[in-house]
Amino acid sequence: MFRKLRELYREYKPYVRVDLIMYGVLILAIILYFIFASVFG
């Protein structure tokens, strides 16, 4: 069971990393947007 999970994790690790980077960039963009809206709005 755990060996299978580990193989799946090793197989999908790059995709998971790309997803995390994309979500981080998205959250950063939203935060920056709110900062700019509050400063210049």
Secondary structure by P-SEA (a helix, b strand, c coil): caaaaaaaaaaaaaaaaaaaaaaaaaaaaaaaaaaaaaacc
